[in-house]
Amino acid sequence: MIIKRGNKSNMMLGIILLLFLISKLQPIFAETPTGLNIDIYVAKDIPVVRDGFVMKSWIEEGHARDLVNCLNNIYERGIATAHLSGGIKFSLKHFHRIHISHESQSAKLGLALESLLGATKESTKNLRKMRRQVLLNIFGSEIIESNDRSSVINIYVVPFLGDNFQGSATFSRRIPYRKDIILTDWTNRRSTDGIPRKRNLLPLPKVNSLCKTLGHEIGHVLNLTHHNEPKLAKYLMVGGWGTLLKRVEAELAIKTARILAK
């Protein structure tokens, strides 16, 4: 078969044009991220007292938006590093600061939170039940239980729940999904003088933060489990400062997000 030079040139130009069009159209047909909405509730007026030091939650709506942006950065980087299509996009749907108008009720709820400080001997299962009951008392059963039947992930911020406690996720792997996440915005971890301090909002090099804790607890809701090896401190699912995801974790997170979003 004889191919004339002109025809051969036209064929090459056609191939180049086709490749160019594919490169331009690929983002259009790329898999879109799975959207998950977040509601954040802050217990504003409830004091927690430890050794005479009074703590109240300080998170405002601007802080909440910064946290969700930071959360997106963690999961976008983890999924991009794993070279996976699609992804997860978290959005702050609502921000609520819960005001307790009666001082006596506020003090009562503060005592309920303080009762958890000494509950270290309880089993993990019992502690989760106790924490959920305190959440019910503070935020109300309508808010807590309705979340089990929706795709929204509720996050409840309280001041302080103990020296080593910074966050917890109550979740299940079957419907109805329980997706309650508790965060504390004060910490006594690694305090040199024993006085609790406000937590760092965003990550610093090798320093824990509210963003890291939120990403870790969201990971549990997405069915990710802990790493036990201390050498893996750079990873999100280790209790420390890390924010990286393994490929298998990124895959599982995307898969679970799709189930939650249905």
C-alpha positions as CSV (number, residue, x, y, z in Angstrom):
1,M,0.0,0.0,0.0
2,I,1.4,3.4,-1.0
3,I,0.6,6.4,1.2
4,K,1.2,9.8,-0.4
5,R,3.3,12.3,1.6
6,G,0.3,14.7,1.9
7,N,-2.0,12.1,3.2
8,K,0.6,11.0,5.8
9,S,1.0,14.5,7.0
10,N,-2.7,15.0,7.3
11,M,-3.0,11.8,9.3
12,M,-0.3,12.9,11.8
13,L,-2.1,16.3,12.2
14,G,-5.3,14.4,12.8
15,I,-3.7,12.3,15.5
16,I,-2.2,15.3,17.2
17,L,-5.5,17.2,17.1
18,L,-7.3,14.1,18.6
19,L,-4.8,13.9,21.4
20,F,-5.2,17.6,22.1
21,L,-9.0,17.3,22.3
22,I,-8.8,14.3,24.6
23,S,-6.5,16.2,27.0
24,K,-9.0,19.1,27.1
25,L,-12.1,17.0,27.5
26,Q,-10.6,14.6,30.2
27,P,-11.3,17.0,33.1
28,I,-14.9,17.4,32.0
29,F,-15.5,13.6,32.2
30,A,-13.3,13.1,35.3
31,E,-15.0,11.7,38.3
32,T,-16.3,14.4,40.5
33,P,-15.6,14.4,44.3
34,T,-18.2,13.0,46.7
35,G,-19.7,15.8,48.7
36,L,-20.2,15.4,52.5
37,N,-21.8,18.1,54.6
38,I,-20.7,19.0,58.1
39,D,-22.6,20.7,60.9
40,I,-20.6,22.1,63.8
41,Y,-22.2,22.6,67.2
42,V,-20.3,24.5,69.9
43,A,-21.3,24.4,73.6
44,K,-20.7,28.1,74.3
45,D,-21.8,28.8,77.8
46,I,-20.8,25.6,79.6
47,P,-17.8,26.0,81.9
48,V,-15.5,23.1,82.7
49,V,-13.3,23.7,85.8
50,R,-10.1,21.9,86.5
51,D,-8.0,22.7,89.5
52,G,-9.7,26.1,89.7
53,F,-9.0,26.9,86.0
54,V,-12.2,27.7,84.1
55,M,-12.5,26.8,80.4
56,K,-15.2,27.7,77.9
57,S,-15.3,26.8,74.2
58,W,-13.9,29.6,72.0
59,I,-14.6,28.3,68.4
60,E,-16.4,30.8,66.2
61,E,-17.8,30.4,62.7
62,G,-14.6,31.7,61.0
63,H,-12.6,29.1,62.9
64,A,-15.1,26.4,61.8
65,R,-14.6,27.4,58.1
66,D,-10.8,27.3,58.5
67,L,-11.1,23.8,60.0
68,V,-13.2,22.5,57.1
69,N,-10.8,24.0,54.5
70,C,-7.9,22.4,56.4
71,L,-9.8,19.1,56.4
72,N,-10.3,19.3,52.6
73,N,-6.5,20.0,52.2
74,I,-5.7,16.8,54.1
75,Y,-7.9,14.5,52.1
76,E,-7.2,16.2,48.8
77,R,-3.5,15.7,49.3
78,G,-3.9,12.1,50.5
79,I,-6.1,11.2,47.5
80,A,-3.9,13.0,45.0
81,T,-0.8,11.3,46.3
82,A,-2.5,7.9,45.8
83,H,-3.3,8.9,42.2
84,L,-7.0,8.1,42.6
85,S,-9.9,9.6,40.6
86,G,-12.7,11.3,42.3
87,G,-12.2,12.4,45.9
88,I,-14.1,13.9,48.9
89,K,-15.3,17.4,49.3
90,F,-16.3,18.5,52.8
91,S,-18.6,21.5,53.2
92,L,-19.7,23.4,56.3
93,K,-23.5,23.3,56.0
94,H,-24.3,24.9,59.4
95,F,-22.5,26.4,62.4
96,H,-24.3,26.6,65.7
97,R,-23.3,28.1,69.0
98,I,-25.5,26.6,71.7
99,H,-26.4,29.2,74.3
100,I,-27.6,28.0,77.7
101,S,-29.7,30.9,79.1
102,H,-30.0,29.6,82.7
103,E,-26.9,29.8,84.8
104,S,-28.0,26.8,86.9
105,Q,-28.5,24.6,83.8
106,S,-25.1,25.7,82.5
107,A,-23.4,24.8,85.7
108,K,-25.2,21.4,85.8
109,L,-24.0,20.6,82.3
110,G,-20.5,21.7,83.2
111,L,-20.5,19.2,86.1
112,A,-21.7,16.5,83.7
113,L,-18.7,17.2,81.5
114,E,-16.4,17.2,84.5
115,S,-17.8,13.8,85.6
116,L,-16.1,12.3,82.5
117,L,-12.7,13.6,83.5
118,G,-12.4,10.9,86.1
119,A,-13.9,8.1,84.1
120,T,-10.6,6.7,82.8
121,K,-11.2,3.3,84.3
122,E,-14.3,2.8,82.3
123,S,-14.2,0.5,79.2
124,T,-14.1,2.2,75.8
125,K,-17.6,1.0,75.1
126,N,-18.9,2.5,78.4
127,L,-17.1,5.8,77.8
128,R,-18.7,6.2,74.4
129,K,-22.1,5.6,76.0
130,M,-21.4,8.1,78.7
131,R,-20.1,10.7,76.2
132,R,-23.2,10.2,74.0
133,Q,-25.5,10.7,77.0
134,V,-23.7,14.0,77.9
135,L,-24.1,15.1,74.3
136,L,-27.8,14.3,74.5
137,N,-28.1,16.4,77.6
138,I,-26.2,19.4,76.1
139,F,-27.4,19.5,72.5
140,G,-30.7,17.6,72.7
141,S,-32.0,14.3,71.4
142,E,-33.5,15.8,68.3
143,I,-30.1,17.1,67.0
144,I,-28.2,14.0,68.0
145,E,-30.6,11.3,66.8
146,S,-31.6,13.0,63.5
147,N,-27.9,12.9,62.5
148,D,-28.0,9.1,62.6
149,R,-30.6,9.2,59.8
150,S,-28.8,11.7,57.5
151,S,-25.7,12.0,55.5
152,V,-24.5,15.0,57.4
153,I,-21.6,14.6,59.8
154,N,-22.2,16.3,63.2
155,I,-19.3,17.7,65.1
156,Y,-19.8,18.7,68.8
157,V,-17.2,21.0,70.4
158,V,-16.9,21.1,74.2
159,P,-14.2,22.7,76.3
160,F,-12.3,19.9,78.0
161,L,-12.8,16.2,78.7
162,G,-9.5,15.1,80.3
163,D,-5.8,15.4,80.1
164,N,-5.4,12.9,77.3
165,F,-8.7,13.4,75.5
166,Q,-8.8,15.6,72.3
167,G,-11.5,13.9,70.2
168,S,-13.6,10.9,69.7
169,A,-15.9,9.4,67.0
170,T,-19.0,7.4,67.6
171,F,-19.8,5.6,64.4
172,S,-21.2,2.3,63.0
173,R,-20.7,0.3,59.8
174,R,-24.4,-0.2,59.2
175,I,-27.5,1.9,58.8
176,P,-28.5,4.0,60.7
177,Y,-24.9,5.4,60.7
178,R,-23.9,7.1,64.0
179,K,-21.5,9.8,63.0
180,D,-21.1,11.8,66.2
181,I,-17.7,13.4,66.6
182,I,-16.6,15.2,69.8
183,L,-13.8,17.7,69.8
184,T,-12.3,19.6,72.7
185,D,-10.8,23.1,72.0
186,W,-8.7,23.0,75.2
187,T,-6.0,20.5,76.0
188,N,-3.6,19.6,78.8
189,R,-1.5,17.2,76.8
190,R,2.2,18.0,77.0
191,S,1.5,21.0,79.3
192,T,4.7,21.8,81.3
193,D,2.9,23.6,84.1
194,G,-0.3,21.4,84.2
195,I,-2.5,24.3,83.1
196,P,-4.8,23.6,80.1
197,R,-4.4,25.8,77.0
198,K,-6.3,26.6,73.9
199,R,-5.6,24.1,71.2
200,N,-3.9,25.0,67.9
201,L,-6.5,25.4,65.3
202,L,-4.4,24.5,62.2
203,P,-1.4,22.1,61.9
204,L,2.2,23.2,62.7
205,P,5.3,21.1,62.0
206,K,5.1,18.0,64.2
207,V,2.5,19.6,66.5
208,N,-1.1,18.3,67.0
209,S,-4.0,20.5,66.2
210,L,-7.8,20.7,66.1
211,C,-7.6,20.2,62.3
212,K,-5.5,17.0,62.6
213,T,-7.9,15.6,65.3
214,L,-10.9,16.4,63.2
215,G,-9.3,14.7,60.1
216,H,-8.4,11.7,62.3
217,E,-12.0,11.3,63.7
218,I,-13.5,11.9,60.3
219,G,-11.2,9.0,59.2
220,H,-13.0,6.7,61.7
221,V,-16.4,7.7,60.3
222,L,-14.9,6.7,56.9
223,N,-14.0,3.3,58.3
224,L,-10.3,4.0,58.7
225,T,-8.6,2.4,61.7
226,H,-5.5,3.2,63.8
227,H,-1.9,2.5,63.0
228,N,-0.1,1.0,65.9
229,E,3.5,1.5,64.7
230,P,5.1,4.7,66.3
231,K,7.4,5.0,63.2
232,L,4.3,5.9,61.2
233,A,3.7,9.2,63.0
234,K,3.5,11.0,59.7
235,Y,0.1,9.3,59.0
236,L,-3.3,10.7,59.8
237,M,-4.6,7.6,61.6
238,V,-1.8,7.7,64.2
239,G,-2.5,9.6,67.4
240,G,-0.1,12.5,66.8
241,W,0.7,15.2,64.3
242,G,0.7,13.3,61.0
243,T,-1.8,14.1,58.2
244,L,-0.8,11.7,55.4
245,L,-3.0,8.8,54.0
246,K,-1.9,5.5,52.7
247,R,-3.3,4.5,49.3
248,V,-5.5,1.8,50.8
249,E,-6.9,4.3,53.3
250,A,-7.7,6.9,50.5
251,E,-9.5,4.1,48.6
252,L,-11.6,3.1,51.6
253,A,-12.4,6.7,52.5
254,I,-13.7,7.4,49.0
255,K,-15.7,4.2,49.0
256,T,-17.3,4.9,52.4
257,A,-18.0,8.6,51.5
258,R,-20.0,7.4,48.6
259,I,-22.1,5.2,50.8
260,L,-22.7,8.0,53.3
261,A,-23.7,10.4,50.6
262,K,-26.5,8.2,49.2
